[in-house]
């Protein structure tokens, strides 16, 4: 499903539909960068949310700057391998990376030798990402979070729940939910979102914390029930699904966000310009239409606000990742 969405997006009429009114003058007044192709590393395999967002922004950047921005998938080690490649590159703007909570908050918190997510990178702009959802198999005899907690606590051995793997964002949200509610749940880790989703749909596990973009097609088809989402507000395509904040869990408000970053030391003027162009791309009707298909939220933040958010996310999640690692 994701691959099909990606192919549909690649063919979408984004180019020429970005509404660059007034932006061409800024381009003429700016630097002469880029003079050649720019590599945008996606530190994951093709087809996921990072890849979709990476292709969204590179289409727009290629159109605006009149130079190719080329996706290079360098997966491995939770996003560390591809990110390290960019961290070790020259800060001239020709090697960028689709960064995010997984590769630049969670992964380095679990591997201190990887890199410093703030000192080793220049963080340019947030792209957005999907919220997480507490999804259960449609056959489970509950319809809301309160009923789920009551049901789980009545089970002698608890209720098993799946995540894309220990240390992923879905895992952290699930662990936080368990700690806050004291619900009787047992974690089952998978090697990725797809196998976890397959077992959830098949009824091998009754519940999962995963990205809404992964579960949405099954929710819409009636194979799964969505009990709550981690977005800041209810979603247009899922108006019946409450947010965790509505249910009394505001600390679970979070999205699996992705962003655009480069090596440390990039020129401030270039970073500011890229931030403005990326924000314009992500606000375009063509991009919004395609991102809505993947249940993704976007954020219109300048460089200082984005970097402040980045540091807050590290402060929020890194201690939890470290604590869970110590429990292993």
C-alpha positions in Angstrom: 0.0 0.0 0.0 2.7 2.4 0.9 4.7 1.7 -2.2 1.6 2.3 -4.3 1.0 5.6 -2.5 4.6 6.5 -3.2 4.3 5.8 -6.9 1.1 7.8 -7.0 2.8 10.6 -5.3 5.8 10.5 -7.7 3.3 11.0 -10.6 1.3 13.7 -8.8 1.2 17.2 -10.4 3.4 18.8 -7.7 5.8 20.5 -10.1 4.4 23.7 -11.3 1.7 23.7 -8.7 3.7 25.0 -5.7 2.6 28.6 -6.0 6.1 30.3 -6.1 4.6 33.8 -6.5 7.1 36.2 -5.1 9.7 33.5 -4.5 11.5 33.9 -7.8 12.8 37.3 -6.8 14.2 35.9 -3.6 16.0 33.2 -5.7 17.6 35.9 -7.9 18.8 37.8 -4.9 20.2 34.8 -3.1 23.5 32.8 -3.5 24.3 30.8 -6.6 23.9 27.5 -4.7 23.4 24.9 -6.0 25.5 24.5 -9.1 25.1 20.7 -9.3 23.0 17.9 -8.0 22.2 17.7 -4.3 22.1 14.3 -2.6 19.3 13.8 -0.1 20.0 10.8 2.0 17.0 8.8 3.4 18.5 6.7 6.2 15.9 4.0 5.7 14.7 1.6 3.0 12.4 2.9 0.2 8.6 3.0 0.8 8.2 4.3 4.3 7.2 7.7 5.7 10.7 9.1 5.6 11.0 8.1 1.9 7.6 9.6 1.1 8.4 12.9 2.8 11.9 12.9 1.2 10.5 12.6 -2.3 7.9 15.2 -1.5 10.4 17.8 -0.6 13.0 16.9 -3.3 10.4 17.3 -6.1 9.7 20.8 -4.9 13.4 21.7 -4.3 14.3 20.5 -7.8 11.7 22.7 -9.3 12.6 25.8 -7.3 16.4 25.6 -7.6 16.5 24.2 -11.1 19.0 21.5 -10.1 18.3 17.8 -9.3 17.8 16.9 -5.7 18.4 13.1 -5.7 17.1 10.6 -3.1 19.8 8.1 -1.9 18.4 5.4 0.5 21.1 4.4 2.9 19.3 2.2 5.5 20.7 0.5 8.6 21.1 0.8 12.4 17.9 2.7 12.9 18.9 5.5 10.6 22.4 5.9 12.0 24.4 4.7 9.0 22.9 7.2 6.5 22.9 10.0 9.0 26.6 9.4 9.8 27.4 9.7 6.1 25.9 13.2 6.0 27.4 14.2 9.3 30.9 13.5 7.9 30.2 15.4 4.7 31.3 18.9 3.8 28.9 21.6 5.1 28.4 23.0 1.5 24.7 22.0 1.2 25.3 19.2 -1.3 24.6 16.3 1.1 21.4 16.5 3.2 19.6 13.9 5.2 15.9 13.2 6.0 16.4 13.3 9.8 13.7 12.7 12.5 12.8 11.3 15.8 13.9 7.8 15.0 17.3 8.5 13.5 18.3 11.6 15.5 16.6 11.3 18.8 15.9 7.6 19.6 18.8 5.9 17.8 21.7 8.1 19.2 20.1 8.0 22.7 20.6 4.2 22.6 24.0 4.4 21.0 26.1 7.3 22.4 29.0 6.5 20.0 26.9 7.2 16.9 26.8 11.0 16.8 25.6 14.1 18.7 22.3 14.9 17.2 22.7 18.7 17.8 26.4 19.3 17.5 27.0 17.1 14.4 24.2 18.5 12.3 22.6 21.6 11.0 18.8 21.3 11.3 17.0 23.0 8.5 13.2 22.4 8.5 10.6 20.0 9.9 8.7 18.1 7.2 6.0 16.5 9.4 4.9 12.9 9.9 2.2 10.6 11.0 0.7 10.4 14.5 0.6 7.1 16.3 -2.5 5.1 17.0 -3.6 2.5 19.5 -5.1 0.0 17.1 -6.8 -3.2 18.1 -8.1 -6.2 16.1 -11.7 -5.7 15.1 -12.8 -8.9 16.9 -11.7 -7.6 20.3 -14.8 -6.9 22.4 -14.0 -3.3 23.3 -14.6 0.0 21.5 -12.7 2.6 23.5 -9.6 3.1 25.6 -11.4 2.8 28.9 -12.9 -0.5 27.8 -9.5 -1.7 26.6 -7.9 -1.0 29.9 -10.7 -2.8 31.8 -10.5 -5.8 29.4 -6.7 -6.1 29.7 -6.7 -5.9 33.5 -9.2 -8.8 33.6 -7.0 -11.1 31.6 -4.8 -13.3 33.8 -1.8 -12.9 31.6 -2.6 -9.4 30.3 -3.0 -8.4 26.7 -0.1 -8.6 24.3 0.7 -5.6 22.2 3.0 -5.2 19.2 5.3 -2.4 18.1 7.7 -2.0 15.1 10.5 -2.9 17.5 12.0 -2.1 20.9 13.2 1.4 20.9 11.0 2.7 18.1 8.6 5.6 18.6 5.6 3.3 18.7 7.3 1.2 21.4 8.1 4.3 23.5 4.5 5.6 23.3 3.2 2.2 24.2 5.5 1.9 27.2 4.5 5.4 28.4 0.8 4.5 28.0 1.4 1.4 30.1 3.2 3.3 32.8 0.5 6.0 33.0 -2.5 3.6 33.1 -0.9 0.6 34.9 -2.7 -1.5 32.3 -1.8 -5.2 32.2 0.0 -5.4 28.8 2.9 -7.5 27.5 5.1 -6.1 24.7 5.8 -8.1 21.6 8.6 -6.6 19.5 8.7 -7.0 15.7 11.4 -6.2 13.1 9.4 -3.4 11.5 5.8 -2.1 11.2 4.7 -4.5 8.4 5.1 -7.8 10.3 3.5 -6.3 13.4 0.5 -5.1 11.3 0.2 -8.5 9.6 -0.1 -10.2 13.0 -2.5 -7.6 14.3 -4.9 -8.0 11.4 -4.6 -11.8 11.6 -5.5 -11.7 15.3 -2.1 -13.1 16.5 -1.8 -10.1 18.7 -4.8 -8.1 19.9 -3.3 -4.6 20.0 -0.5 -2.4 18.6 1.0 1.1 18.9 2.0 2.1 15.4 1.9 5.0 13.0 -1.6 5.8 11.6 -0.2 5.8 8.1 0.6 2.1 8.6 -2.8 1.2 10.1 -5.2 3.5 8.2 -6.1 1.2 5.3 -7.0 -1.6 7.8 -9.0 0.8 10.0 -10.9 2.1 7.0 -11.6 -1.5 5.9 -13.0 -2.5 9.3 -10.2 -5.0 10.1 -8.9 -2.9 12.9 -10.4 -0.4 15.5 -8.6 2.8 16.2 -9.0 3.7 19.9 -6.9 6.9 20.1 -4.4 8.9 18.2 -1.4 10.9 19.4 -2.1 13.9 17.2 -2.7 17.3 18.7 -6.3 17.4 17.4 -8.8 15.0 15.8 -8.0 14.1 12.2 -10.2 15.0 9.2 -10.3 11.4 7.9 -10.8 9.9 11.3 -13.2 12.3 13.1 -14.6 9.6 15.4 -11.2 8.7 16.8 -10.3 10.8 20.0 -6.9 12.0 20.8 -5.0 10.7 23.8 -5.1 14.3 25.1 -8.9 14.3 25.0 -8.8 11.1 27.1 -6.6 12.6 29.8 -3.2 11.7 28.5 -1.7 14.9 27.0 1.8 13.6 27.5 1.1 11.1 24.7 0.7 13.9 22.1 3.4 13.2 19.6 4.0 12.4 15.9 6.7 10.3 14.3 8.2 13.4 12.7 10.8 13.7 10.0 12.9 16.7 9.0 15.6 18.0 6.7 19.2 18.4 8.1 22.7 18.8 6.8 26.2 18.6 8.3 27.2 20.9 11.1 28.4 24.3 10.0 26.2 25.0 7.0 26.0 28.8 6.1 23.2 30.5 8.0 21.8 32.3 5.0 21.5 29.0 3.0 19.8 27.3 5.9 17.3 30.2 6.3 16.6 30.1 2.6 16.1 26.3 2.5 13.8 26.5 5.4 11.6 29.1 3.7 11.4 27.0 0.5 10.7 23.8 2.3 7.9 25.4 4.2 6.4 26.7 1.0 6.6 23.2 -0.5 4.9 21.5 2.4 2.1 24.0 2.4 1.3 23.6 -1.3 -2.1 22.1 -2.1 -0.5 19.3 -4.2 1.8 18.3 -1.3 -1.0 18.6 1.3 -3.3 16.4 -0.7 -0.7 13.6 -1.0 0.4 13.8 2.6 -3.2 13.6 3.8 -3.4 10.3 2.0 -0.7 9.0 4.4 -2.3 10.6 7.5 0.6 13.0 8.0 0.7 16.3 9.8 2.9 19.2 8.8 4.3 22.1 10.7 5.1 25.6 9.5 8.2 26.4 11.7 11.2 28.7 11.1 14.7 27.5 11.9 14.9 28.7 15.6 11.5 27.2 16.4 12.3 23.9 14.8 15.7 23.7 16.6 14.0 24.5 19.9 11.5 21.7 19.2 14.4 19.3 18.3 16.1 19.9 21.6 12.9 19.5 23.5 12.3 16.1 21.9 15.8 15.0 22.9 15.1 16.0 26.5 11.8 14.3 26.4 12.7 10.9 24.9 16.5 10.4 25.4 16.2 9.7 29.2 13.4 7.1 28.5 15.5 5.4 25.8 18.5 5.3 28.1 16.4 3.9 31.1 14.9 1.2 28.9 18.4 0.3 27.6 19.6 -0.1 31.2 16.7 -2.5 31.9 17.9 -4.9 29.2 
